[in-house]
Amino acid sequence: MPPFSTTNTQEADDPTEIIIRLRNCEKQIDQSTREFRRDVNRLITGLLTLGIISASFLHFGMPADREMAKANQEINVAWKR
């Protein structure tokens, strides 16, 4: 046991136990970092996809089904007059 104990138990002061716990903490941090990077990559991919789709709508106009719905609405309004 070291001259200045940091805990109440001898097992917790064991250098091997401390190294094992530190390695476990390091593994958890590495795993959290990988998960965070993966989530950030997914977010960036999603935002890029949304931007590309939005740009294509701006470039090519409204899709045909929306144009047809708009035309039907105009016809219905005209018939009600």
ChimeraX attribute file (.defattr): number of C-alpha atoms within 10 A of each C-alpha:
attribute: neighborCount
match mode: 1-to-1
recipient: residues
	/A:1	10
	/A:2	9
	/A:3	5
	/A:4	7
	/A:5	11
	/A:6	10
	/A:7	9
	/A:8	8
	/A:9	10
	/A:10	11
	/A:11	12
	/A:12	14
	/A:13	16
	/A:14	12
	/A:15	12
	/A:16	11
	/A:17	12
	/A:18	13
	/A:19	11
	/A:20	11
	/A:21	13
	/A:22	12
	/A:23	12
	/A:24	12
	/A:25	12
	/A:26	12
	/A:27	12
	/A:28	12
	/A:29	12
	/A:30	12
	/A:31	12
	/A:32	12
	/A:33	12
	/A:34	12
	/A:35	12
	/A:36	12
	/A:37	12
	/A:38	12
	/A:39	12
	/A:40	12
	/A:41	12
	/A:42	12
	/A:43	12
	/A:44	12
	/A:45	12
	/A:46	12
	/A:47	12
	/A:48	12
	/A:49	12
	/A:50	12
	/A:51	12
	/A:52	12
	/A:53	12
	/A:54	11
	/A:55	12
	/A:56	12
	/A:57	12
	/A:58	10
	/A:59	9
	/A:60	8
	/A:61	10
	/A:62	11
	/A:63	9
	/A:64	9
	/A:65	9
	/A:66	10
	/A:67	12
	/A:68	11
	/A:69	11
	/A:70	12
	/A:71	12
	/A:72	12
	/A:73	12
	/A:74	11
	/A:75	11
	/A:76	11
	/A:77	10
	/A:78	9
	/A:79	8
	/A:80	6
	/A:81	5
